[in-house]
Amino acid sequence: MKASSPTSTTHRGVPARRALAAAVTAALVTATFAAASAQAGSREQAMRMHDRLNGAPPTQAVLNAMQADIDGGNPTGAALLAMSDPNGLFYSVVLKNFVTPWTNRAQTAFAPLNDYTATVIGMVRDDVPFNTVLSADIIYIGASNLGLPAYSTTGNDHYAQMETQGVNLMTGLQASTQSSVTGLPSAATAGVLTTRAAAAAFFNLGTNRAMFRFTMINHMCADLPTVMDTTRPTDRIRQDVSRSPGGNSQTFFNSCVGCHSGMDPMAQAFAFYDFVYASDPTVGAISYTPGQVVGKYFHNNTTFAPGFVTPNDAWSNRWRAGPNSLMGWSPTLPGSGNGAKSLGQEIAASSQFAQCQVTKVFQQVCLRAPSTAADFAKVSSIQASFMQGYSLKTVFAQTAVYCMGN
């Protein structure tokens, strides 16, 4: 009989038995953990929910009240109690860390509190419909009784001082309007897109395409390579895009067109905006020049001189047709307009926007991405509920209820 090879021993000998034993042990541990989670009592569920929403254990009084809500068949009420814990950690820590990556190109949570982050936190706290986050004339600043330096259009000291003082963001923010605080005309405001922090990150230098790209990443959960569509018309692609990069026109048609044919017509909404500073970008302000296209739209205009020359801030959504129509653009909107506000309304009215917010909250609260049929069904259900009134606070509560048992 032919001797067994070392490879066959791995499958049939001692190593194989050890591997099988390890696999069985792992399966038993997983099953035991799942069973324990499924049988977790209301007090354990309340504790887990509070930890997920605050990052810290509750007081006995808060825990007792949450347990009573769960026992009484109102787990959503328990989640809302956790978020309104007087410690304010849902707003000052969990929500701040959730939002801050949206405000910078590095997408890091280790960035200072700023007007973009504070505005989202305030909107969630006050249940402001979240589909206005990209279009409203809104901003949140520190409460007047905190003795903070005044909001500045050229610096972040107002918010840096809030952080230094350890201000409870659940109680320390007050709503205002950008038009009254920053001087932008109300018609030119576009929610967080026209905050100073967003301008400093995404209008600084470049060609303002960054504002469109990071809006897609942060609010549609879709970076440009994932939405490439080479079937859209090329007539609105600007002059700075070579039609034969590397001497090969096929690269333009097979790659460049995929992003620029959709992005350039929509990024035109930002044609009157810029971030202006003398020498230090930390000391600069958003600039808005109605009727005057900023110079960056004409950078490298000799790369392909016959390309599109931006005349105004009129935008058009070419992705309403083709594969990106699956983003669920609203049939109640025209799909075109002028300026950042109407573009923000277009984006936030899509079903993709709603799905993105719900999915991000799921990942934050459940500590994992949705992966099972039950997960995706729950995301779909919460999304449908979210689109009825756009309460992001309720999305957090509903998601915490779903994950309180595991």
C-alpha positions as CSV (number, residue, x, y, z in Angstrom):
1,M,0.0,0.0,0.0
2,K,1.3,3.4,-0.9
3,A,2.4,5.4,2.2
4,S,0.3,8.5,3.0
5,S,1.9,11.8,2.1
6,P,2.5,14.5,4.7
7,T,-0.3,16.4,3.1
8,S,-2.8,13.6,3.6
9,T,-1.8,13.3,7.2
10,T,-2.8,16.9,7.7
11,H,-6.3,16.0,6.7
12,R,-6.6,12.5,8.4
13,G,-4.1,12.5,11.2
14,V,-3.7,14.3,14.6
15,P,-3.6,17.8,13.1
16,A,-6.9,17.2,11.4
17,R,-8.5,16.0,14.6
18,R,-7.1,19.1,16.4
19,A,-8.5,21.3,13.7
20,L,-11.9,19.6,14.0
21,A,-11.9,19.9,17.8
22,A,-11.0,23.6,17.5
23,A,-13.8,24.2,15.0
24,V,-16.4,22.4,17.2
25,T,-15.2,24.4,20.2
26,A,-15.5,27.7,18.3
27,A,-19.0,26.7,17.1
28,L,-20.1,25.9,20.7
29,V,-18.7,29.2,22.0
30,T,-20.5,31.1,19.3
31,A,-23.8,29.2,19.9
32,T,-23.5,29.7,23.7
33,F,-22.8,33.5,23.2
34,A,-25.8,33.8,20.9
35,A,-28.0,31.9,23.3
36,A,-26.9,34.1,26.2
37,S,-27.5,37.2,24.1
38,A,-31.0,36.0,23.1
39,Q,-31.8,35.3,26.7
40,A,-30.4,38.6,28.1
41,G,-32.8,40.1,30.5
42,S,-34.3,43.5,30.2
43,R,-31.7,45.0,32.6
44,E,-28.8,43.6,30.6
45,Q,-30.4,44.9,27.4
46,A,-30.8,48.3,29.0
47,M,-27.2,48.3,30.0
48,R,-26.0,47.3,26.6
49,M,-28.2,49.9,24.9
50,H,-26.9,52.6,27.1
51,D,-23.3,51.6,26.6
52,R,-23.8,51.7,22.8
53,L,-25.4,55.1,22.8
54,N,-23.2,56.8,25.5
55,G,-20.0,54.9,25.7
56,A,-20.4,54.8,29.5
57,P,-22.5,53.0,32.0
58,P,-25.7,54.6,33.3
59,T,-26.6,55.7,36.8
60,Q,-28.9,53.4,38.6
61,A,-31.8,55.8,38.2
62,V,-31.4,55.9,34.4
63,L,-30.9,52.2,34.2
64,N,-34.0,51.5,36.3
65,A,-36.1,53.8,34.1
66,M,-34.8,52.2,30.9
67,Q,-35.5,48.7,32.3
68,A,-39.0,49.8,33.2
69,D,-39.6,51.0,29.6
70,I,-38.3,47.7,28.1
71,D,-40.4,45.7,30.5
72,G,-43.4,47.8,29.6
73,G,-43.0,47.1,25.9
74,N,-41.5,50.5,25.1
75,P,-37.8,49.7,24.2
76,T,-37.6,52.8,21.9
77,G,-38.5,54.9,24.9
78,A,-35.6,53.3,26.7
79,A,-33.2,54.2,23.9
80,L,-34.4,57.8,23.9
81,L,-33.8,57.9,27.7
82,A,-30.3,56.7,27.1
83,M,-29.7,59.5,24.6
84,S,-31.1,62.1,27.0
85,D,-29.0,61.0,29.9
86,P,-27.9,64.2,31.7
87,N,-24.2,63.3,31.1
88,G,-24.8,64.3,27.5
89,L,-22.3,61.8,26.2
90,F,-24.5,60.7,23.3
91,Y,-24.1,64.2,21.9
92,S,-20.6,65.2,23.3
93,V,-18.8,62.0,22.5
94,V,-20.8,59.4,20.4
95,L,-22.5,61.8,18.0
96,K,-19.4,64.1,17.8
97,N,-17.2,61.1,16.9
98,F,-19.9,59.9,14.4
99,V,-20.0,63.3,12.6
100,T,-16.5,64.7,12.8
101,P,-15.1,62.5,10.0
102,W,-17.5,64.1,7.6
103,T,-15.9,67.4,8.1
104,N,-12.3,66.8,6.9
105,R,-10.6,65.2,3.9
106,A,-8.7,62.8,6.2
107,Q,-12.0,61.5,7.4
108,T,-10.7,61.4,11.0
109,A,-12.7,61.7,14.2
110,F,-9.6,63.3,15.8
111,A,-10.4,66.8,14.6
112,P,-11.6,69.8,16.7
113,L,-15.2,70.5,17.2
114,N,-16.4,72.9,14.5
115,D,-19.6,74.5,13.1
116,Y,-20.3,71.5,10.7
117,T,-20.2,69.0,13.6
118,A,-22.0,71.2,16.0
119,T,-24.8,71.9,13.5
120,V,-25.4,68.2,12.9
121,I,-25.4,67.5,16.6
122,G,-27.9,70.3,17.2
123,M,-30.2,69.1,14.4
124,V,-30.3,65.6,15.9
125,R,-30.9,66.9,19.4
126,D,-33.8,69.2,18.2
127,D,-35.2,66.6,15.8
128,V,-34.8,69.0,12.8
129,P,-35.7,67.0,9.7
130,F,-32.4,65.6,8.5
131,N,-33.2,65.9,4.9
132,T,-32.6,69.6,5.3
133,V,-29.0,69.1,6.5
134,L,-27.6,70.0,3.0
135,S,-29.9,72.9,2.2
136,A,-31.2,74.7,5.3
137,D,-30.2,78.2,6.5
138,I,-29.1,76.8,9.9
139,I,-26.1,76.7,12.2
140,Y,-25.6,75.8,15.8
141,I,-23.4,77.9,18.0
142,G,-22.5,77.9,21.7
143,A,-25.2,79.1,24.1
144,S,-24.9,82.7,25.0
145,N,-24.4,82.1,28.7
146,L,-21.2,80.2,28.3
147,G,-18.9,83.2,27.9
148,L,-17.5,82.0,24.7
149,P,-15.7,84.2,22.1
150,A,-18.1,85.2,19.3
151,Y,-18.5,83.0,16.3
152,S,-15.9,84.0,13.7
153,T,-16.1,83.6,10.0
154,T,-12.3,83.4,9.9
155,G,-11.4,81.0,12.7
156,N,-12.6,78.2,14.9
157,D,-12.0,79.6,18.4
158,H,-15.6,79.7,19.3
159,Y,-15.9,75.9,19.0
160,A,-12.3,75.2,20.3
161,Q,-13.2,77.0,23.5
162,M,-16.3,74.9,23.9
163,E,-14.1,71.8,23.7
164,T,-11.6,73.2,26.1
165,Q,-14.3,74.0,28.6
166,G,-15.9,70.5,28.2
167,V,-19.2,72.0,27.3
168,N,-22.1,69.5,27.4
169,L,-23.3,69.6,23.8
170,M,-26.8,68.4,24.8
171,T,-27.4,71.6,26.6
172,G,-24.6,74.0,25.3
173,L,-25.8,74.5,21.7
174,Q,-28.3,77.0,20.4
175,A,-29.8,77.2,16.9
176,S,-29.2,80.2,14.7
177,T,-29.1,80.9,11.0
178,Q,-26.1,81.1,8.8
179,S,-27.4,84.3,7.1
180,S,-27.4,86.1,10.5
181,V,-24.1,84.7,11.7
182,T,-21.9,84.3,8.6
183,G,-23.4,87.0,6.4
184,L,-24.2,84.6,3.5
185,P,-27.5,85.4,1.8
186,S,-30.1,82.9,2.9
187,A,-30.6,81.7,-0.7
188,A,-26.9,80.9,-0.8
189,T,-26.9,78.8,2.4
190,A,-26.8,75.0,2.0
191,G,-26.8,73.5,5.5
192,V,-23.5,72.0,6.5
193,L,-22.1,72.4,3.0
194,T,-21.7,76.2,3.6
195,T,-20.4,76.0,7.1
196,R,-16.9,77.4,7.6
197,A,-15.5,73.9,8.4
198,A,-16.8,72.4,5.1
199,A,-15.5,75.4,3.1
200,A,-12.1,75.1,4.7
201,A,-11.9,71.4,3.9
202,F,-13.6,71.2,0.5
203,F,-13.6,74.6,-1.1
204,N,-10.0,75.3,-0.3
205,L,-7.8,75.2,-3.4
206,G,-8.7,72.6,-6.1
207,T,-11.6,73.1,-8.4
208,N,-14.6,72.6,-5.9
209,R,-15.0,69.1,-7.1
210,A,-13.9,68.0,-3.7
211,M,-17.1,69.4,-2.2
212,F,-19.1,67.2,-4.5
213,R,-17.0,64.1,-4.0
214,F,-17.0,64.3,-0.1
215,T,-20.7,65.1,-0.1
216,M,-21.2,61.8,-2.0
217,I,-19.0,59.9,0.4
218,N,-20.5,61.4,3.6
219,H,-24.1,61.6,2.7
220,M,-24.7,59.0,-0.1
221,C,-22.1,56.4,1.1
222,A,-20.8,56.3,-2.5
223,D,-17.3,57.4,-3.6
224,L,-16.9,58.3,-7.3
225,P,-15.4,55.0,-8.4
226,T,-18.5,53.2,-7.2
227,V,-20.8,55.4,-9.3
228,M,-18.9,55.6,-12.6
229,D,-21.1,55.7,-15.6
230,T,-19.5,56.1,-19.0
231,T,-22.9,56.4,-20.8
232,R,-23.6,60.0,-19.8
233,P,-23.0,62.9,-22.2
234,T,-19.6,64.6,-22.1
235,D,-20.7,68.1,-23.0
236,R,-20.4,69.5,-19.5
237,I,-16.9,68.2,-18.7
238,R,-14.6,71.2,-18.0
239,Q,-11.5,72.3,-20.0
240,D,-9.0,71.0,-17.4
241,V,-9.8,67.3,-18.2
242,S,-7.6,65.9,-20.9
243,R,-9.4,64.1,-23.7
244,S,-6.4,61.9,-24.3
245,P,-4.6,61.4,-21.0
246,G,-1.2,59.7,-21.6
247,G,-1.9,60.1,-25.3
248,N,-4.7,57.6,-25.3
249,S,-8.3,58.9,-25.9
250,Q,-9.7,55.6,-24.9
251,T,-8.6,56.3,-21.3
252,F,-10.8,59.3,-21.3
253,F,-13.9,57.5,-22.7
254,N,-13.4,54.4,-20.6
255,S,-12.4,56.0,-17.3
256,C,-12.5,59.8,-17.0
257,V,-16.0,60.1,-18.5
258,G,-17.3,57.7,-15.8
259,C,-16.9,60.3,-13.1
260,H,-16.7,63.7,-14.8
261,S,-19.8,63.4,-17.0
262,G,-21.9,63.2,-13.9
263,M,-19.8,65.1,-11.4
264,D,-19.0,68.3,-13.4
265,P,-22.6,69.2,-14.2
266,M,-23.5,68.9,-10.5
267,A,-20.3,70.5,-9.1
268,Q,-21.3,73.6,-11.1
269,A,-23.7,74.3,-8.3
270,F,-20.6,75.6,-6.3
271,A,-19.3,77.9,-9.0
272,F,-19.8,81.0,-6.9
273,Y,-18.1,79.7,-3.7
274,D,-14.5,79.7,-2.5
275,F,-12.4,79.6,0.7
276,V,-10.3,82.7,0.9
277,Y,-7.3,83.4,3.1
278,A,-4.1,85.4,3.0
279,S,-1.3,83.0,4.0
280,D,-2.7,80.8,6.7
281,P,-5.5,78.5,5.8
282,T,-6.6,78.3,9.5
283,V,-7.5,82.0,9.2
284,G,-9.8,82.1,6.3
285,A,-13.5,82.4,5.4
286,I,-16.0,81.1,3.0
287,S,-16.5,83.5,0.0
288,Y,-19.7,83.8,-2.1
289,T,-19.7,85.9,-5.3
290,P,-23.2,85.8,-6.8
291,G,-23.1,86.0,-10.6
292,Q,-19.3,85.6,-10.7
293,V,-17.8,82.2,-11.3
294,V,-14.6,81.8,-9.1
295,G,-11.3,81.5,-11.0
296,K,-10.6,77.9,-10.0
297,Y,-13.3,76.8,-12.5
298,F,-10.9,77.9,-15.3
299,H,-7.7,76.4,-14.0
300,N,-5.8,74.6,-16.7
301,N,-8.2,75.8,-19.3
302,T,-5.8,75.1,-22.1
303,T,-5.6,71.3,-21.3
304,F,-8.6,70.9,-23.7
305,A,-9.7,74.4,-24.8
306,P,-12.9,73.2,-26.5
307,G,-14.1,71.8,-23.2
308,F,-17.0,73.2,-21.1
309,V,-16.5,76.8,-19.9
310,T,-18.6,77.4,-16.7
311,P,-20.8,80.4,-17.2
312,N,-22.9,80.3,-14.0
313,D,-24.0,78.0,-11.1
314,A,-26.7,76.1,-13.0
315,W,-26.4,72.4,-12.3
316,S,-28.0,69.3,-13.8
317,N,-28.2,65.7,-12.5
318,R,-27.3,63.5,-15.4
319,W,-27.5,60.5,-13.1
320,R,-31.2,60.5,-13.1
321,A,-30.9,58.3,-16.1
322,G,-28.6,55.3,-16.5
323,P,-27.4,52.9,-13.7
324,N,-27.3,55.7,-11.1
325,S,-31.0,56.2,-11.4
326,L,-31.0,53.3,-8.8
327,M,-30.1,56.0,-6.2
328,G,-33.8,56.8,-6.1
329,W,-33.9,60.4,-7.1
330,S,-37.1,62.1,-6.1
331,P,-39.7,62.4,-8.9
332,T,-41.0,65.6,-7.1
333,L,-37.9,67.5,-8.0
334,P,-36.8,68.7,-11.4
335,G,-33.3,67.3,-11.3
336,S,-31.7,70.7,-12.1
337,G,-31.4,74.1,-10.6
338,N,-29.0,76.9,-9.5
339,G,-26.7,76.9,-6.6
340,A,-25.8,74.7,-3.6
341,K,-29.1,74.9,-1.9
342,S,-31.1,73.2,-4.6
343,L,-28.4,70.6,-5.2
344,G,-28.5,69.8,-1.5
345,Q,-32.2,69.3,-1.7
346,E,-31.7,67.0,-4.7
347,I,-29.2,64.8,-2.9
348,A,-31.1,64.6,0.4
349,A,-34.4,63.7,-1.3
350,S,-33.0,60.5,-2.7
351,S,-33.6,57.1,-1.2
352,Q,-29.8,56.6,-1.3
353,F,-29.3,59.5,1.1
354,A,-31.8,57.9,3.5
355,Q,-30.3,54.4,3.2
356,C,-26.8,55.9,3.8
357,Q,-27.8,57.6,7.1
358,V,-29.5,54.4,8.4
359,T,-26.6,52.2,7.4
360,K,-24.0,54.5,9.1
361,V,-26.1,54.5,12.3
362,F,-26.4,50.7,12.2
363,Q,-22.6,50.4,12.0
364,Q,-22.1,52.9,14.8
365,V,-24.7,51.4,17.2
366,C,-24.4,47.7,16.4
367,L,-20.6,47.8,16.0
368,R,-20.8,46.0,12.7
369,A,-22.1,46.4,9.2
370,P,-25.5,44.8,8.3
371,S,-24.7,41.4,7.0
372,T,-27.7,39.0,7.5
373,A,-31.1,38.9,5.8
374,A,-32.6,40.1,9.1
375,D,-30.1,43.0,9.3
376,F,-31.0,44.2,5.8
377,A,-34.7,43.9,6.4
378,K,-34.3,46.0,9.5
379,V,-32.3,48.6,7.7
380,S,-35.0,48.8,5.0
381,S,-37.7,49.1,7.6
382,I,-35.9,51.9,9.5
383,Q,-35.2,53.7,6.3
384,A,-38.9,53.7,5.4
385,S,-39.7,55.1,8.8
386,F,-36.9,57.7,8.5
387,M,-38.2,59.0,5.2
388,Q,-41.6,59.8,6.9
389,G,-40.2,62.5,9.1
390,Y,-36.4,62.4,8.8
391,S,-35.7,62.1,12.5
392,L,-32.1,60.8,12.8
393,K,-32.6,60.6,16.6
394,T,-35.3,58.0,16.0
395,V,-33.0,56.1,13.7
396,F,-30.5,55.8,16.5
397,A,-33.2,54.7,18.9
398,Q,-34.7,52.1,16.6
399,T,-31.3,50.7,15.7
400,A,-30.3,50.5,19.4
401,V,-33.5,48.5,20.1
402,Y,-32.6,46.1,17.2
403,C,-29.1,45.5,18.6
404,M,-29.9,45.5,22.3
405,G,-29.9,41.7,22.4
406,N,-26.5,41.2,20.9
